[in-house]
Amino acid sequence: MVQRVDRTPCKRNDAVLGRYLGFLILLFILCTGIPACEASGVTIAVYPLVCQVGEQIVLSGTTTMENTIAVYLFLIGPELDPRGVTLENLNLPAGQGYFTSARVSADGSWEYEWNTGLIAGRLIPGTYTIYVINVPLGMDRMPAGDSSSVNVTFIETQKTPPLGPPCAAIAMVALAAAASVARKRE
């Protein structure tokens, strides 16, 4: 008995093959760590971390967002709007068109010098959070990965005690004593 071998090509189910191929590509991307889309990150640092109201604070960091000219800063803390406020005017809520901005250099770095003695509004002693974001959006619409934050603590302003009694008072007492001694001699 002779067996007959069928030489007709196998019919492929293209829909099933397409699903398997899509699954294999997704599995390859996940296993190799190739990001499907990349978030643009931003960093922030502050110096000093603890200071008195009225001192200068330096904020700095980097952004990975390409072709950007600025990052946006805002502040959250005691007795401030919970949505955040600008650094120059503590009465202006962040978002809604109000932000403090810092220029980004060609290498992606940025720096902002914040003079806490020249602001509208009042900082009170306590811990505040400074946020930096790549896009000018408020807290309620901030995209994940596009923001970073750092805490800064303001302490009570230290009043320096006088070095000694005022010279004018000493001079007046000395003159009165000298006048008294001069009268007694007469």
JOZI-V314724 format. One record per helix or strand of 3 or more residues. SS is the DSSP state (alpha for helix, beta for strand). FROM is the first residue (numbers start at 1). TO is the last residue. If there is no record, write none. Layout:
BEGIN
SS:FROM:TO, SS:FROM:TO
END
This chain:
BEGIN
alpha:14:32, beta:45:47, beta:50:52, beta:56:63, beta:70:76, beta:100:104, beta:109:115, beta:126:133, alpha:139:141, beta:147:155, alpha:167:185
END
